[in-house]
Amino acid sequence: MKIGERILNLRQSSNLTQEELAERANLTKGFISQIERDLTSISLDSLAQILEALDENISDFFRETSEEKIIYREKDRVAIEKEKIEKFELLVPGSTNRRLEPILLTLRKGESTPKEKPHEGEEFGFVLRGRVNLRFGREILKLKKGECFYLSAEKEHWLHNIGSKEAVILWISSPPSF
């Protein structure tokens, strides 16, 4: 992102007009307009005045901001080897740095996920294909295609494919645990 565009974004997020920013920075409205449109270069002193008027730290202003990835394709998935599980895919690589961790889980007939000990957080699962039992503490809950679960993970829990075909589950945990 160019300097002018960054200044424009900061000014707008501060709900200031060009005139108000110019007044606070002891510069002219025309100069602010030219900077925002990248029509002129800016001295370090003028930049410092503008950033002070916007209550922005110069080091933060120049810190690289990475574009947040929004779309994740099938090729982006990361397969993880899990004992006794047909397929375990992280749908969003690097989700351990986020609040949610979406997983696509495939269990063959008779397969189960490892027993998860009680832990902090919540989990959501949506059965895309097949039938599974959800063991939650002492309860056994049956789910089929199109049904979902939402639980607080304070009890031991795991899934078991009870169907005659593979089961596919979209599983989302918060915070990430895999």
C-alpha positions in Angstrom: 0.0 0.0 0.0 1.3 3.5 -0.9 1.9 6.2 1.7 -0.9 8.4 0.4 -3.4 5.5 0.5 -2.4 4.7 4.1 -2.8 8.3 5.2 -6.2 8.5 3.5 -7.3 5.3 5.3 -6.1 6.6 8.6 -7.7 9.9 8.1 -11.1 8.4 7.2 -11.0 5.9 10.1 -10.4 8.9 12.4 -13.5 10.6 10.8 -11.5 13.7 9.8 -11.8 15.8 6.7 -8.8 16.8 4.7 -9.2 20.3 6.1 -9.3 19.1 9.7 -6.2 16.9 9.3 -4.4 19.8 7.5 -5.3 22.1 10.4 -4.1 19.7 13.1 -0.8 19.0 11.2 -0.1 22.7 10.3 -0.3 21.9 6.6 -2.6 22.9 3.8 -5.7 21.0 2.6 -4.3 21.0 -0.9 -1.1 19.4 0.3 -3.0 16.7 2.2 -5.1 16.1 -1.0 -2.0 15.7 -3.1 -0.3 13.3 -0.7 -3.4 11.1 -0.4 -3.6 10.8 -4.2 0.2 10.2 -4.4 0.7 13.2 -6.6 3.6 14.6 -4.5 6.4 13.3 -2.4 6.4 14.0 1.4 9.2 15.0 3.7 9.8 13.0 6.8 8.9 16.1 8.9 5.5 16.5 7.1 4.8 12.8 7.5 5.7 13.0 11.2 3.3 16.0 11.6 0.5 14.1 9.8 1.0 10.9 11.9 1.1 12.9 15.1 -2.2 14.6 14.1 -3.7 11.1 13.4 -2.2 9.8 16.7 -0.3 7.1 14.8 3.2 5.9 15.6 5.6 6.1 12.7 7.0 2.6 13.3 3.4 1.2 13.2 2.7 3.2 10.1 5.6 1.5 8.2 5.0 -2.0 9.6 4.1 -4.3 6.8 0.6 -5.4 7.0 0.0 -8.8 5.4 -3.2 -9.3 3.4 -5.5 -11.6 5.3 -6.2 -14.8 3.3 -10.0 -15.3 3.1 -10.4 -18.1 0.6 -8.9 -21.6 1.2 -9.1 -24.1 -1.6 -8.8 -27.9 -1.5 -5.1 -27.6 -2.5 -4.5 -25.5 0.6 -5.6 -28.3 3.0 -3.0 -30.0 5.2 -3.5 -33.7 5.8 -2.4 -34.9 9.2 -1.7 -38.5 10.0 -3.9 -39.6 12.9 -3.8 -43.1 14.2 -6.8 -45.2 13.1 -8.4 -42.3 11.1 -8.9 -42.5 7.4 -8.5 -38.8 6.7 -7.9 -35.8 8.9 -7.5 -32.5 7.1 -6.9 -29.0 8.4 -9.1 -26.8 6.2 -7.3 -23.6 7.2 -3.5 -24.0 7.5 -2.0 -22.0 10.4 -5.4 -21.9 12.2 -3.6 -22.4 15.5 -3.0 -18.7 15.4 -6.8 -18.1 15.1 -9.8 -18.7 17.4 -11.3 -21.5 15.3 -9.9 -24.6 13.8 -11.9 -26.2 11.0 -11.2 -29.8 10.2 -12.6 -32.2 7.6 -12.7 -35.7 9.2 -13.3 -38.9 7.3 -13.8 -42.1 9.3 -14.0 -45.6 7.7 -16.7 -48.0 8.8 -16.0 -48.8 12.5 -13.3 -46.2 12.9 -13.2 -43.8 15.9 -11.4 -40.6 16.7 -9.0 -40.8 19.6 -10.7 -40.1 23.0 -10.2 -36.4 23.7 -9.7 -35.6 27.4 -11.7 -32.8 28.9 -10.2 -29.4 27.9 -11.1 -25.7 27.6 -13.1 -24.7 24.6 -16.1 -25.6 22.5 -16.5 -27.9 19.5 -19.0 -28.1 16.6 -19.5 -30.9 14.2 -21.7 -31.3 11.1 -22.2 -34.7 9.6 -21.8 -34.4 5.8 -22.1 -38.1 5.1 -22.7 -41.2 7.1 -23.8 -42.0 10.6 -21.7 -41.5 13.8 -22.1 -41.9 17.5 -20.8 -39.0 19.6 -19.6 -40.2 23.0 -19.8 -37.2 25.4 -18.9 -38.2 28.9 -21.2 -41.1 29.7 -23.7 -40.2 27.0 -23.9 -41.7 23.5 -25.6 -39.5 21.0 -26.5 -40.7 17.5 -26.0 -38.4 14.5 -26.7 -38.9 10.8 -26.1 -36.9 7.6 -27.4 -33.3 8.0 -27.3 -33.3 11.8 -24.8 -31.5 14.0 -23.4 -31.2 17.5 -22.2 -28.3 19.6 -20.5 -29.0 22.9 -18.4 -27.6 25.6 -15.4 -29.8 25.8 -15.4 -30.2 29.6 -16.1 -34.0 29.3 -14.2 -36.7 27.5 -15.5 -37.0 23.9 -14.9 -38.8 20.6 -16.7 -39.9 17.5 -17.3 -43.4 16.2 -18.5 -44.3 12.7 -21.5 -46.7 13.2 -22.6 -46.8 9.5 -21.8 -49.3 6.8 -20.0 -46.6 4.7 -17.4 -43.9 5.5 -18.6 -40.9 7.5 -17.4 -37.3 6.7 -17.7 -34.7 9.4 -16.9 -31.0 9.4 -15.4 -30.4 12.8 -14.6 -27.0 14.3 -12.9 -26.5 17.6 -12.3 -23.4 19.6 -9.6 -22.7 20.6 -7.5 -24.8 18.1 -6.2 -28.0 19.6 -4.7 -30.0 16.8 
